[in-house]
Amino acid sequence: MVFHSLSKRSSVPGLRSGFVAGDPRIMKQFLLYRTYHGSAMAVPTQLASVAAWQEDGHAVANRRLYQEKFDRVLPILAPVLRVEKPAGAFYLWTDVGGDDERFTRELFARKNLTVLPGSYLARADASGEKPGYGAGEDFARAAGGAMRRGGGADSGLPARRIVVRKEY
């Protein structure tokens, strides 16, 4: 099965509009599940969805902006975190090399940076990967700089959230 949504494609996460496609045998089971656990989409949401699906220019521009942000942020974070440019995602993963809860506590205590352990959001799949939430470029710059400088709780950085990955 493939899930596709306007949340990521068109940067409209509150719209809650997308589709599922896949093998007919699997889809039959999914549609039965969806009958009991889904909800109807309001007409204004349907109309906004149609408009977004019919226009691709904004999605192309959105993907370009993410790539540009990755290109600016990776050099800032790479000296202090293990990060790689994703092949097809809108967020960066960082591998903390151990206990993600301990990492987040220490990062807050030592650098005044608030992050969310990935293990709080989802279980890892067979590869150890979990979905992630990315912070903005301004936060990445502040976080990278603070980690290089050794800033502490008095560093004056705003508390923001990112997700870190726990290795299994």
C-alpha positions as CSV (number, residue, x, y, z in Angstrom):
1,M,0.0,0.0,0.0
2,V,1.0,3.6,-0.7
3,F,-0.2,6.5,1.3
4,H,0.0,9.9,-0.2
5,S,-1.2,13.2,1.3
6,L,-1.5,16.8,0.6
7,S,0.1,17.5,4.0
8,K,3.5,16.9,2.7
9,R,3.0,17.5,-1.1
10,S,1.3,20.8,-0.7
11,S,2.3,21.9,2.9
12,V,-1.3,21.8,4.1
13,P,-1.1,19.5,7.2
14,G,-4.4,20.7,8.7
15,L,-6.3,19.8,5.6
16,R,-6.1,16.0,6.3
17,S,-6.5,15.0,2.7
18,G,-4.9,12.2,0.8
19,F,-5.3,8.8,-0.8
20,V,-4.3,5.2,-0.5
21,A,-3.5,2.9,-3.4
22,G,-2.3,-0.7,-3.6
23,D,-2.8,-4.3,-4.3
24,P,-6.6,-5.0,-4.6
25,R,-6.5,-7.8,-2.1
26,I,-4.9,-5.6,0.5
27,M,-7.1,-2.6,-0.4
28,K,-10.2,-4.7,0.2
29,Q,-9.1,-5.3,3.8
30,F,-8.1,-1.7,4.2
31,L,-11.5,-0.4,2.9
32,L,-13.3,-2.6,5.4
33,Y,-11.2,-1.1,8.2
34,R,-11.7,2.4,6.8
35,T,-15.5,1.8,6.9
36,Y,-15.4,1.6,10.7
37,H,-12.5,3.8,11.5
38,G,-12.6,6.6,8.9
39,S,-14.6,9.7,8.6
40,A,-16.2,11.6,5.7
41,M,-14.4,14.6,4.3
42,A,-16.3,17.9,4.4
43,V,-17.2,19.4,1.1
44,P,-15.0,22.5,1.5
45,T,-12.1,20.2,2.3
46,Q,-12.9,18.1,-0.8
47,L,-13.0,21.3,-3.0
48,A,-9.7,22.6,-1.6
49,S,-8.1,19.1,-2.2
50,V,-9.2,19.1,-5.8
51,A,-7.6,22.5,-6.4
52,A,-4.4,21.4,-4.7
53,W,-4.2,18.0,-6.6
54,Q,-4.9,19.7,-10.0
55,E,-2.0,22.2,-9.6
56,D,1.6,20.9,-9.5
57,G,3.6,24.1,-9.6
58,H,3.4,24.8,-5.8
59,A,4.5,21.2,-5.1
60,V,7.5,21.5,-7.3
61,A,8.4,24.8,-5.7
62,N,7.9,23.3,-2.3
63,R,10.3,20.4,-3.0
64,R,12.9,22.8,-4.3
65,L,12.6,24.9,-1.1
66,Y,13.2,21.8,1.0
67,Q,16.3,20.9,-1.0
68,E,17.6,24.4,-0.6
69,K,17.1,24.3,3.1
70,F,18.9,21.0,3.4
71,D,21.8,22.4,1.4
72,R,22.0,25.3,3.9
73,V,21.4,23.4,7.1
74,L,23.5,20.2,6.6
75,P,26.9,22.1,6.7
76,I,25.8,23.6,10.0
77,L,24.7,20.4,11.7
78,A,27.2,17.9,10.1
79,P,30.1,19.0,12.3
80,V,28.1,18.1,15.5
81,L,25.5,15.5,14.4
82,R,25.5,12.5,12.1
83,V,23.0,13.7,9.4
84,E,22.6,13.0,5.7
85,K,20.6,14.6,3.0
86,P,17.5,12.4,2.6
87,A,16.7,11.0,-0.8
88,G,13.0,11.9,-0.7
89,A,11.9,13.4,2.6
90,F,11.2,16.8,4.1
91,Y,13.0,16.2,7.4
92,L,16.5,15.3,8.6
93,W,17.3,12.3,10.8
94,T,20.1,12.5,13.3
95,D,21.6,9.4,14.8
96,V,22.5,10.1,18.4
97,G,24.4,6.8,18.7
98,G,22.6,5.5,21.8
99,D,19.9,6.4,24.3
100,D,17.7,9.1,22.7
101,E,16.1,10.0,26.1
102,R,19.5,10.5,27.7
103,F,20.7,12.6,24.7
104,T,17.7,14.9,24.9
105,R,18.1,15.4,28.7
106,E,21.8,16.2,28.3
107,L,21.2,18.5,25.3
108,F,18.8,20.5,27.3
109,A,21.0,20.6,30.4
110,R,24.1,21.5,28.6
111,K,22.9,23.5,25.5
112,N,19.4,24.8,26.4
113,L,18.0,22.9,23.4
114,T,14.7,21.1,23.7
115,V,14.3,18.0,21.4
116,L,11.9,15.2,21.4
117,P,13.2,11.6,21.4
118,G,12.0,9.7,18.4
119,S,11.1,6.7,20.6
120,Y,8.3,8.9,22.1
121,L,6.6,9.1,18.7
122,A,6.8,5.6,17.1
123,R,8.3,2.2,17.2
124,A,11.1,1.5,14.9
125,D,10.6,-0.6,11.8
126,A,12.9,-3.5,10.9
127,S,15.6,-1.1,9.8
128,G,15.5,0.9,13.1
129,E,13.9,3.9,11.3
130,K,11.1,6.0,12.7
131,P,9.2,9.0,11.3
132,G,10.7,12.3,12.2
133,Y,9.8,15.9,12.7
134,G,12.2,18.6,11.4
135,A,12.9,22.0,12.9
136,G,13.3,25.1,10.9
137,E,16.5,26.5,9.5
138,D,16.7,29.1,12.3
139,F,16.7,26.5,15.0
140,A,19.2,24.3,13.1
141,R,21.6,27.3,12.9
142,A,21.2,28.0,16.6
143,A,21.5,24.4,17.6
144,G,24.6,23.7,15.5
145,G,26.2,26.9,16.8
146,A,25.4,26.1,20.4
147,M,26.7,22.6,20.2
148,R,30.0,23.8,18.6
149,R,30.4,26.6,21.1
150,G,29.5,24.6,24.1
151,G,26.5,26.8,25.1
152,G,24.6,25.9,28.2
153,A,21.3,26.6,29.8
154,D,22.2,30.3,29.9
155,S,23.0,30.4,26.2
156,G,19.9,32.5,25.4
157,L,18.7,30.0,22.8
158,P,14.9,29.7,22.4
159,A,13.6,26.3,23.4
160,R,12.4,24.5,20.2
161,R,11.7,20.8,19.3
162,I,13.3,18.4,16.9
163,V,13.3,14.6,16.9
164,V,16.3,12.5,17.4
165,R,16.6,8.8,16.5
166,K,17.4,6.0,18.9
167,E,19.6,3.2,17.6
168,Y,18.2,-0.3,18.2
